[in-house]
Amino acid sequence: MEDKQNLWTKDFIFISIINFFIMIVMYMLIVTIAPFAVDEYGASASMAGLVSGIFIIGTLSARIATGRVIESMGSRRILLIGMVISVLAIALYFTAHSLPVLLLVRFVHGIGLGVASTATGTMVAQIIPPSRRGEGIGYFSLSSVLATAIGPFFGIYLSQHVEFNWIFIFSLALGMIGFLMFFFVDKRPEEAPQKVVERKDAPKGIANYIEKSAIPIAVITLLAGIGYSGVLSFLSFYAKEAKVVDAASFFFLVYAIAILVSRPFSGKLLDRKGGTFVVVPSLILFACGLLLLSQTHTGVILLVAGAIIGLGFGNFQSCAQAIALIGVPIKRIGIATSTFYIFLDFGFGFGPYFLGNVATAYGYRDLYMILSGLIVVALLLYLLIARKKQPVLQ
């Protein structure tokens, strides 16, 4: 009963909201910054892609270092640093009067988000009762998963109705609110800066930055991330081709509703039944959703596909994050969280580049069929890993 009382603490709620705000800004700008670069600076398609993608490069750079630094500085202090960098970077968008400056601002903003989101993921893992880790991380990850739906929706809506500067103003407002909320998060003993004592058995080399035990599920997350990046990056183009543009504007909202409805159950199932019980159905649903998306001819089919993809990828993402932390010592939670996000970011960040070539060669329908096959590969890989070591939360 005590654990039941300790999940929805003030800190858990505030950290989740902070994470939601920084992530919604990320996705809102990802879907709008490339067209902005083309319209404002006459950027080529490849350069516009770089403007969007360099953000992920900054995020990855920050994540690789942040997981290790959290051990010595404490996750709360790292979150403050990440929030300061993020807010300053958003403010600098207003001064980006040339393409090189915009690229630099995007890179710095990526660093800020990488630092802040790694810290939030670490902090909630530290405060969630171990017996409810799957459920707790499931609820926390809603802040990221819903941002992947609501961010693009707001971004596209605002870009169609107001001048682009209003998107920057809205982003800055969200960043400032998140920054102010930070000061309501209590300082916890395990988050205090600690002096790292070098031991003979201490991890060396890449183990300082990557948690080995999290790599298997992180690789599967990479494949799933590539699959969803194809939806995030090319849905608007596909909708025009399939003549379902009106329905496409609601795709991400349906996706978000499916996650909201299912999340209270999937997290509890993960804790009680183990990872396989949730991950396998999630990946099957994700593959089916992509396959149905490839066959879209009406708006109804498109929205049904969005709901199935939400049930699939949305639940897989949160469960995979919880699995990545299984058996990880408290001092390595920051590195394990960083490892998970590094692979997820690789999928989101670099997937569109490769998938764009596939779409050009084969078309969008075939692209989503291929991505459905990729998720089947991810499912088989997961079953292979689970057979060797069943990922059950303790």
N, C-alpha and C positions, 0 to 999 in steps of 0.2 A: 504493500500500500504506500510505503514511503516513496518508492520510485515513481508511482503513479502521480504523486504530488509534486515531484521535482522536475518533470520534463518541461512544463510550460512556465518557466521562470521568467522574470523580467529581462534578465540578460539574454536568454534564448530568443525571446521575442524581438528585442531591440537589435541583436546581431543579425537575425534573419531579415528584418526590414532594411537594415543598412546594406546587406548583401543584395537585396532586391533592387534597391535604388541604383547601386553602382553597376549592376548587371543590365538593368533596363536601359541605362544610358548607353552601355556598350552596344546592345543589339539595335537600339533606335538609330545610332549613328552608322552601324555596319551596313544597314540597308539603304541609307540615304547619302552617305559621304561620297560614294563613287559618282553618282549623278551630279552631286554638288561640284565635284572637281571638274567634271566635263563641262557643266554649264558656266561655272565661275572662271575657270582658268583654261578652258579649251583642251583639257587633258585627253590623251588618247585612251583607248579602252584598256590597254595594258598598264598605263600609268595610273588610271583610275583604280584598277585592281590593286596596284601597289599601295595606293593611298588607303584602301580598305585593309589590305593584308598586313601592312607594316605594323598595325596595331597589335596583331597577334604575335609578331616577332618581339615587340616590346614586352608583351605579357609573358611569353615563354622565357625571355631573358630574366625577368623578375622572379618567376616561379622557381627556376633552377637554383637561384641564390637564396630565396626567401625561406624555403623549408629548412635550410641549415641555420640561417641567422636567427630564426625563431627560438632555437634552443638556447641561445645566449642572451637575446634581448627581451624575450617574452612576447607572446602573441598580441597582447593589448597594445604595447608600444609600436609593434610592427603595423598594426591596423591603423594607428594614428598617422604614421608616416605615409602609408598607402593612401589614406583619405586626403591628406594635405597635398600630395603629388597629384591625385586625381582632380581635386577641385581647382588647383592652379592650372593644370593642363586644360581643363574645360574652359576656364576663363581666357586662356591663350588662343582659343579658336577665333575669338573676335579680332585678334591681331594678325591672323594668318592671311596676309595679303599677297602671298605668292605660293606656288606649288611646293618649293623646297621647305618653306616655313611650315606649311600644312603637314608635310611628311614628318618633320621633326616633332610637331605638336602631337600627331597621332602616335608616334613612337613613345613619347614621354607619357601620354595618357595610358598607353598599353602597359607601361611599367607600373604606373600607379594602380591600375586595376589588378594586375598580377600580384602585387604586394598585398593589397587590401583583401582580395578574395581568398588568397591562400591563408591569410590571418583569420578571416571569419570562419572558414572551414575548419581550421585548427581549434579555434575557441569553442565552437559548438561541440566538437568531438570531446573536448576536455570537460564540458559541463553536463553532457547528456549521461544519465545513469547507464552503465554498461549493459544491463539487462534490457534496455529499451533503445539501444544504439541504432538498430535498423529503423525503428519507428521514428526516432528523433531525427536522424539524418534524412529520412524520407520527408518529413515535414520541412526541415531546413532547406533541403534541395528544391522544394517548391519555389523558393525565392529565386533560384537560378532558372529552373525549368519554365516557370511562368514568365520570366523575363524574356525567354526565347520566343514566346508567343506575343506578349503584350508590347514588348519593345518594337518589333517590326510593325505591328499594327499602328502604334502611335506615330512611328517614324513616317510610314507611308501616308497616313491620314494628314499629318501636319504638313508634309511636303506638298500635298495636293491642295491645301487650303490657306497656307500662310507663307510668308517669306522665310527663307532658310534660317535667318538669324534667330527666329523664334524657336527653332529646334535647339540651337545653342543656349538660348535663354532658359528653356524648359530643362535642358540637361544640367545647367548650372544650378538651377533651383533645387533639383533633386539631389545633386551633389552636396549642396550646402545643408539641406535637411539631414542627409545621412551623416555629414560631419558633426552637426550639432547633437545628433542622437548618440554619437560615440561617447559623449561626456556623461551619459546616463548609464553606461555599462560599468559595473563594479569591477574593481581590480581584484583578481583572485590570486591566491598564493602560488598556484602552479603556473600562472602566467607572468609572475615576476621575473625580471632579468636574473639570470644565473651565470655564474662563472663556469665556463666549460673547462673541466679538467681533462687533459689529454691522458688517456689510458693506453696501455700496451695493446689491449684488445679492441680499441676504438676503431670504428670503420675508417677505411682509407680510400683515397681516390674518389671514384664515382659514387661509392656508397655514402659519401658525405652529402650527396645531393639527390640520390634516387634510393627509394626503399625497395629492395629486391623482392620481398614477398608481395608487393602490390603490382609488380610488372605483369603477371599473367592476366588479371582482370583489366588492367590498364590497356593492354594490347587489344582486348576485345572491345573496350570502350573506344579506342582509336578507330576501329572498323565501324562501330555504330555511329561515332561522331562524323565520319566521312559520309555515311548514309544520310544523316540528318542535314549535313551541310548542303547536300544536293537539293533538299527540300527548301532550305532557307534561302539559298542563292538563286535558284532557277524556277521557283514556283510561279513568279509573276510572268516570266517569259513563256512558260508552259501554258499558263492560263489564257494568255492571248492566243496562242497557237490552237488551243482546244476550244476557244470562244466561251470561256466560263469566268471572265474577269470579275463580274459582280460577285459571284460566289467566293472567289479567291480572297476577297477582302475580309471574309469571315473565317477563312481556313484556320488561322492561328487562334482565333477566339474559341472555335470548336475544339481545337487541340488542347487549349488550356482548360476548358470545362471538363474534358475527358480525364485529364490529370487530377483535377480537383475532386472529382467524384470517386476516383479509384484510389487515391493516395492514402486515405485513412485505413484502407484494408491491406494494401500491398506492404506497407511498413511493418504492420503487426504480423503478417504472414512471414515476412523475412525473419523476424525475431523468433517466431515459434517453429517454423518449418525448415528454415535454412535458405541459402541463396538459390539453389537449383529450383526450388518450388516456385520462385517468383521470376527468376531470370529467364528460364526456358520459355514459359508462356509469353513473357514480354518480347523476347526476340522473335518468336513465331508471329506474334501480332504485328510487330514492326515490319517483318518481311512481307506479310500479307497486305498490310497497309500500303507499302510501296508498290506492290504488284497491282493492287486495285487502283492506285494513283496513275499507274502507267496506262490503265484502260479507261481513264476518265473521258466521258463524252457529254456529261451533264453536270450541273452544279451540285445536285444531290450526291452523286457519286464522289465528287471531289470532297465534299464535307464529310461524308462517311469515311473516306480514306483518312481525312484529318483526324477524326475521332479515334480510329484504329491506331494510327501512328502515335497519337497522344498516349493511348493505353500501353503501347509497346515501348517506344523510345523513352517517353516521359518516366515510366516506372523503372525501366532498366537503368537509367542514368543514376537515380537515387540509390537503387539497390547496389549498383556497382561501386559507388562511393563508400557505402557501408562495408562491403566485402573487402575493399582495399585496406580497411583499417583493422581487419580481424587479426588478433594476436600481436598487434604492433605495440611495443612498449610506449608508455605515455610520452617519453622524451623523443620518440620517433614519429609521433602522430603528425607533426608539422611536415616532415619529409614525406611521409606516406600520402598526405593530402596533396602536397605539391606534385608528387609523382602522378597521382590520378589526373590532376588538372593539366599537367604537361601533355599527357597523351590525348586527353579530350581536346585540348587547344590545337594540337597538331591536326586532328581530324577536322575540326571546324575551320582552321586557318588555311591549311594547304589542300584540303579536299576540293574546294571549288576550282582551284587552278587546274588540277588533273581532270576533274569532272567536266570542266568547260571544254576541254579537248574532246572528251567522249561525246558530249552533246553536239558539238560541231560535226563530228564524224558520223554519228548515228541518229541524232535527234533526241528530243526530250523523253518521248515514250520509251524508247529503248534504254535510255539512261536510267530511268526508274526501274525497269525490269532488271538491268544489270545490278543496280544497287540492292534490289530484293535478293538477288543471288549472293551478293556480298554479305548480307545479314545472315543468310543461311550458312555461309562459311564461318561467320562469327559464332553462330549457334553450335556448329559441330566442334569448333575449337574449344568453346566453353565446356561442352560435354566431355571432351578429352581431358581437359584440366580437372574438372570436377570428379572424374573417375579416379584420378590419381590422389586427389586430396579434396574431399567434400567440403565446400566452403559454408560451414554452418556457424552462425553466430552463437557465441556462448553467453 
